Amino acid sequence: MITVNPDLCNKDGICADVCPIKIISFKDGRLPVPVPGADQMCIRCGHCVAVCPTGALAHTVMSPDACPPVMSERRLSPEQAEHFLRSRRSIRVYRKNRIVEQETLARLVEMASYAPSGHNRQPVSWHVIYDKDALHRLTGMVADWMRDMIKKQPAMAAAMHMELLVGAWDLGIDVICRDAPHLIIAHGPGADVTAQTACTIALTYLDLAAPSLDLGTCWAGFFQAAAMFWEPLQKALTLPKGHVSFGAMMVGYPRHTYHRLPLRNPPVITWQ
């Protein structure tokens, strides 16, 4: 499962210490070795390869040469990290008639694919609604779901202002997907208990990575709700059998630039 270069290994035992499944054995003065049955228990997370300071350890699914080095000079300071997170905005106004190149969206999704997942299952798959006309048609199905909600669950529909949303849609005003040029859906096996959380984390990564590509994003909550409960939309999405949409994100080039960091309520913290 793992190979260790004895000429590079400094026998510090770090790889064994960080292994989340504890399947690497280390004794002082000896090279680290996998425990019996390690190959069946290993989750292929790559921690052992990533943590080795000398590049001595290689895994069957990844070598140290294949893993780019961490560049300490690119690490954000606390001030930079706070500014980055506070400057992130939900974008609901996009440049008209400007699409995002497929290569750019593919790079964005690739960046998001490095998000963590439980037991390194990596259950997230991606579905990009790239064609604007197709997205408009699917958004119309969300409006149909809202009409059905208004009839069958009026209290919930009223709480979510669905009559106003449908009324705007009928007037040609899209306040459901905001005339975004594209929509990205994170989906996974409905039977996988880790999939929903993994998709949410991955979409958060995508949301935070988007500004680096000059893109703006906004969580498409109404679209996602319809994708969960409205069968016509579920069929139209043509996701793989057994897969469920666990989140949707509008994507496009922002029409406007923000110049201030708005205030938020102070965090509520309890200590135990």
Residue pairs with C-beta under 8 A, 6 or more apart in sequence:
1 34
1 38
1 39
1 42
1 59
1 60
2 24
2 32
2 33
2 34
2 48
2 57
2 58
2 59
2 60
3 57
3 58
4 31
4 32
4 33
4 56
4 57
4 58
5 55
5 56
5 57
5 58
6 31
6 56
7 56
8 54
8 55
8 56
9 31
9 32
9 54
9 56
9 57
10 53
10 54
10 56
11 26
11 28
11 29
11 30
11 31
11 32
12 53
13 26
13 28
13 32
14 51
14 52
14 53
15 24
15 26
15 32
15 47
15 48
15 51
15 52
15 57
16 22
16 24
16 25
16 26
16 32
17 26
18 47
18 48
18 51
19 47
19 48
20 43
20 45
20 47
21 41
21 42
21 43
23 34
23 35
23 37
23 38
23 41
23 42
24 32
24 33
24 34
24 35
24 38
24 48
25 32
25 33
25 34
25 35
26 32
26 33
32 57
34 42
43 119
43 120
44 59
44 61
44 62
44 120
45 120
46 59
46 61
46 62
46 67
48 57
48 59
49 57
49 58
49 59
49 62
49 63
49 64
49 67
50 67
50 70
52 64
55 64
55 65
56 64
57 64
58 64
76 84
83 261
84 208
85 208
86 261
87 211
87 258
87 261
88 207
88 208
88 211
89 216
89 258
90 217
90 218
90 219
91 216
91 217
91 218
91 250
91 252
91 254
92 178
92 218
92 250
93 178
93 254
93 255
93 256
94 178
94 179
94 180
94 181
94 216
94 250
94 252
94 253
94 254
94 255
95 252
95 253
95 254
95 255
96 179
96 255
98 181
98 252
98 253
99 130
99 132
99 181
99 182
100 181
100 182
100 215
100 251
100 252
100 253
102 130
104 213
104 215
105 128
105 130
105 182
105 184
105 251
107 213
108 184
108 206
108 209
108 210
108 213
108 215
108 251
109 126
109 128
109 184
109 206
111 205
111 206
111 209
111 212
112 202
112 203
112 205
112 206
112 209
113 122
113 124
113 126
113 202
114 205
115 124
115 198
115 201
115 202
115 204
115 205
116 201
117 123
117 124
117 194
117 197
117 198
117 201
117 202
118 194
118 197
118 198
119 194
121 192
121 194
121 198
122 198
123 188
123 189
123 192
123 194
123 195
123 198
123 199
124 186
124 187
124 188
124 195
124 198
124 199
124 202
125 186
125 187
125 188
125 240
125 243
126 184
126 185
126 186
126 187
127 184
127 185
127 187
127 237
127 239
127 245
128 182
128 183
128 184
128 185
129 135
129 138
129 182
129 183
129 184
129 185
130 182
132 181
132 182
135 177
135 180
135 181
135 182
135 183
136 174
137 236
138 183
138 223
138 233
138 236
138 237
139 169
139 174
139 176
139 177
139 223
140 169
141 226
141 230
141 232
141 233
141 236
142 176
142 177
142 222
142 223
142 226
142 230
142 233
143 165
143 166
143 169
143 170
143 176
144 230
144 232
145 225
145 226
145 229
145 230
145 232
145 233
146 157
146 162
146 165
146 166
146 222
146 226
147 166
148 230
149 156
149 157
149 160
149 162
150 157
150 162
150 163
150 166
157 163
160 222
165 175
165 176
165 222
168 174
168 175
169 175
169 176
176 220
176 222
176 223
177 183
177 220
177 222
177 223
177 250
178 218
178 250
180 218
180 220
180 250
180 251
180 252
181 251
181 252
181 253
182 250
182 251
182 252
183 220
183 223
183 248
183 249
183 250
183 251
184 203
184 206
184 248
184 249
184 251
185 227
185 237
185 239
185 245
185 247
185 248
185 249
186 199
186 200
186 202
186 203
186 206
186 245
186 246
186 247
186 248
186 249
187 199
187 239
187 240
187 243
187 244
187 245
187 246
188 195
188 196
188 198
188 199
188 243
188 244
188 246
189 195
189 242
189 243
189 244
190 242
190 243
190 244
191 242
195 244
195 246
196 244
196 246
199 246
199 247
200 246
200 247
203 219
203 247
203 249
206 217
206 249
207 217
207 219
207 249
210 216
210 217
210 251
214 253
215 251
215 252
215 253
215 254
216 251
216 252
216 253
216 254
217 249
217 250
217 251
218 249
218 250
219 247
219 248
219 249
219 250
220 248
220 249
220 250
223 248
224 245
224 246
224 247
224 248
226 233
227 233
227 234
227 237
227 245
227 248
228 244
228 245
234 245
237 245
239 245
